Amino acid sequence: MGRIFTWLILLFLLTACSSASSAAVEEIDEPFVGNPPAINPNIPPEKITLEVWFDLDFTKNDNLFEEIAKDFENAYPQVKVEIQSFVRESIPQKITRALQVGTPPDVVQGHVYAMAGRGLAEPLNQQWQEWEQIDARARRQFLASALEACTWRDSLYGIPLDIYTLVLLYNRDHFDAANLPYPKGDFDLAAFSQAAAALTKPAEKRYALGLTSDPWYVYAWMADAGGDLLVGTPETGFSLTLDSKNNVDALRFLTKIAEDGYAQRPTTRPRDYEDPRKRFLEGQVSMYLGGPWDIHIIQSTDPDFPLGVARLPKTLAGDSAASVLGSSGLFIPRGARHQEVAFEFMKWVTSDRYAIPMTRRLGRYPAKTWLQTSPYFAENLLLIPFFSQLDAVRPYRLDRFPETEQAFADAIKKSFYDTDPARALREAQRIGQPFLQEDLP
């Protein structure tokens, strides 16, 4: 951890920054700073349309990527960039259908590891090698964990765009009213349970915790307890560990929170992870797990909200505890027509020139090595728990195997609705393991 980040941590401890009401960052129109990648003279002069697919969450409230596309078109007048946006969960199926009819897009945003493992992405080792020949720091500028999320069988299949973990968001006013100390480094599961009991107000229809049944969010609790879902590599083969004791204990802890009346059972609808933030802003829940984009949304839409942010609760896992890693990247679907131009566009989007505007305008943080040590983010002290958790993260890899992931998702939902977590995860283990055999050497 760099020296600058160290003094940020000290500043955090001295000022109780995660509970500072002045932490909201003033919204500004962030200019593009720095130069874009050098023009590639080898790009063909023929006019083309570059079809690019983005996650709708990145484009629905801001036109940043349209602006980047205009910059790219100015640099390469023969290229017209056509951006389409889709709900993230629908993109793999849309790519599969496009490949079936022979009309894949040129660039797609997603979890590159999973898309490459499912045979939907082009390997880009040659493109990366050519990039490193003209820019020695091409690979070194990205966080190692983000590059791993773009790697399958020792080949790079994409370029990292952003990186994230989950943190505990809490309402400081609710803690004050209950005479509870704010969550700090010693905030463990026992303290969490005690706080949950004190924060729940049935007469006011207020719950301590907002829950979701989304597998990635639930996995955060399991990783925090030292658990994992999948072990092995594509080369050695994978094994499921869904029903490990740590995973069972973590899921049982969550279901008990609901059974004790400290949280409502999550719905089974898609994207129910959006519900806790909505109810949090309405004052109906006191805590929930969210990402850095949640901090951005809350500070942007309600700067006076009494927001506090902390790391996930401590567990008995000790050094084996981790936060869940999330990282999206840009990749080229298999058989795309304009691969050379596509890779150049990917380099533009992920360049430092657009990294700061992405954080300021979208609350999405670049997967760059300077992220944790940059003083640029020092004024927003609520981000420190997010930055600090990047040092111990565990990737979510189950989306490489969609049928197995569905079995895991079903087990989570059953556990919240009267099935013992051990039994539900054991059944998911039985159903999901056969789908992993295709990756054996």
C-alpha positions, 0 to 999 in steps of 0.5 A: 500500500502506497504512502499516500494511501497510508496517510489517508488511512491515518486521516480516516482514523483521526477524523472518523471520516466514514461518518463525516457529514461533509463527505459529499463531493460537489458535482462538477463538469469534469474535463478530459485531462491528458492525451488519448492513445496515439493514433494508429496509422495502420487502421484501414481507411475504409469507412466502417460502423463500429457496433459497441454494447455497453452495460445500461447502468453505465449509460442510462444517466450520463453520455460519457461514452457517447463523448468518448465515441465522438473523440474517437470518430474525430481521430478516425474519421472513417469510423462511425461508433454506434453505441447500444446499451442493454441490461447487464444480465441480458448481454451474454444471451444477446451475444450468443444469439448474435453469434448464432446468426453471424452478426456479432457486435465489435466491442462488448462490456462484461465480465471478460473471464466468464465470456472467454470461458464460455467461448464468446470472446476473441483472444487478444494476446497479439493485440496486447503484444503490439500495444506493449511494443509502443507503450511499455506500461500498457499492461503495468497500468492495470491492477493485477486482479483486474487483469486476472478477470480478463484472463482465461487459460493464460490468454488475455481476452479483454481490457479492464474498464472498472473495478469494485467491491462491496461495502457496508452503507449505513444511516448515521441518524439511525445509529445515533437514535439507537445510541449505537457507535458507528461501525469501525474496525472492530465491528464484527458479526456479534456487534452487527447482530446487536445493532440489527436488533436495536435498529429494527423498528417494527412500529415504524416499518423499519428494518435494520438490513436490506437484503438481496438474493443476488448470487454476487451480493450473497457471495460477498458475505461468504467471502467475508466468512472465508468461503469460496464457491469454486476452486481450481483452474481451467487447466487443472479442472474446477470443483464446486465448494458451494456447501462448505461450512463457511458458505453454509454459516454465512447463508444461515447468518443472513437467513436468521437475520430475516427470520428474527425480523431484522430484515425482510426476505428478499424478493425472487425477481431479477435485479432485486439488489436495487431494492435495498438502496431504494428502501435505504434512501426512503429510511426503511432500512438502516444498512445494506451492502452496496458498491462505490456507485451507490455512494456516488448515487446517494451523494449526487441525489441526496447530498444531505443524507446521513450516509456512513460507509464501513468495511464488511463486518469482521468474521472468525475467518481472520486473514482468510476473509476477503471482499468480493471482487467485481470488475468489468472489461471490454472484449471483442466477441468471437468472429467480430468483423472490425477487430483492429479498430475495436481494440483501438476503441477499447484502448481509448475508453480505458485510457487515463484521459477518461478515468477521472470523468468516469469516477466523477460522473458515474461513480465507477472506478478505473482498474488502474494501479494508481487508484489506491494511491491517487490524492485525487479522491482524498476529499471523498473520505467515504471511499476509503473503506472501498479502496482498503478492501481492494487489498483482499478481494476474491473473484466471483467466477461462477458466472462462467457456468450459467447452469451452475450459477442458476443452481446456486441462485435457486439455493439462496432463494430456497434458503430464505423461504424455509429450506435449511441452507445446508440442504439447499447448498448441498443440492445446488452442489449436486446439480451444479458440479456436472456442468464443470466437467467440460473444462477438464483438460 
